[in-house]
Amino acid sequence: MKKIIYTNQAPEPVGPYSQAILVDNVLYCSGQIAINPSKNELVKGTIQEETEQIMQNINAVLKEAGFSFENVVKTTCFLDDMKNFAEFNETYAKYFTSKPARSCVEAKLPKGARVEVEVIAVK
């Protein structure tokens, strides 16, 4: 059974997609950029500040579905410039202590974001 997950504690989808989809015991989360959901604005700051906002957004979606960072088994990370990899990793490592599988690539991101992270979690 497929269930759409939505929380107003994470940014509204800006297109025809859901924040996350729960299928049985697997949660597929859409990529999050550093949009502050209360202001509906992209956080313009350091890579660490953007990554912190992304982690708050991911946490809100995970929590809404009854999951936590410990349930995450796979992440896909997008950076607009791999020169920011070390700084991104510092913040990322604080949240993903269970060390899920990960891909990290350089990409042009929506709204001028410098970082985007998507996750898959399993219970």
N, C-alpha and C positions, 0 to 999 in steps of 0.2 A: 504494500500500500504506500502511495506517495502522499506526502504532506508538505505544503508550503509553509515555511517558517518566516515570520515577520516580527520585528520589534521596532518601536519608535526610538529605541536607544541606539540604533545604528542608522546610517544614512538611508534615505529613501532611494530605491532603485531609480536610475535615471534613464532606463530603457525597458524593453520588454523582457525582464528577467526577475527572478526572486532573490532575496538576500540569501536564502538557502533552501534546499529541498532535502527532506528526510525520507529515506526509503529503507524500510525495515529498521535495521540498527546502524545504518550508514548515513552520515550527514555530509552533503555536498554544499560547501559554502562558496558563493560568488566572490570574486576578488574585491578586496576593500582598498580604497585609497584613503588619504588622510582628510576626509570630510568630517568636520565637527557636526554631528546631527542636530544639535540645538540651534546652531547658526546656519546650517546648510551651506557652509563655506569650507573651502580647502584650507587646511592649516599651512601657512607659509612660514617655515622655520627651518631648523636644521634637519638633517636626515633622521637624527634620533627623535626629534619632536614629531616629525611626520610618522615615524614608525610607532611611537607611543600611541598616537591617535588611532592608527590602524589596529593596533593590538586591543585598544578599548572597544573599537567597532567589532572586531572578531569576537572578543569576549562576550559582548552583548548578544550576538547572534548565537554563539555556542550556548550561553546560559538560557536563552529563550527556548532552545530545543532540549534542555536538560543535559548538556554536555559541558566539558571544561577543556582547557588546554591539554590536560593529560590524555584526553581521548583522541587527540589529533595524531593521525598516522602518516599524513602526507601534506606537504606545503609546496606551493609554487610561488616563487618570489620574482618580482620584476623590478629592476632598477633602471632608471633612465641613463645612468652612467656607472659603470663598474668601478670607477674610482671611489665610489661611496660604499663599496662592499664592506670594508672593515667597520665603519661607523654603523652601518645598518646591522651588521652581525652582533655588535655589542648589545643593542636593544633587543633584537630578535632572541638572543640566547637567554635573556631574563625570563621570557615567557615560555619558550619551548624547551624546558629542562628535560623532557622525556626523549628529546632528540628524534623527532619523526623523520622519515625520508623527505628529501627536499630537492627541488630543482631551482636554480636561480639563473635568470637570463637578463640581458640588457634589452630594453624595449622602449618605444615611444608610448607614453601613457596618457590616458584621458585627462582633460582639464588642467594640463600642465603639471600633474603629479610627478613626483620623483621616485615614488615607491608604490607598489601594489602587492598584496599578499592574498592568496586564496588557500583554503584548507579543505581537507577531507578528514572527518572524524568518525570513529567507530566505537560502539559500546559493546 
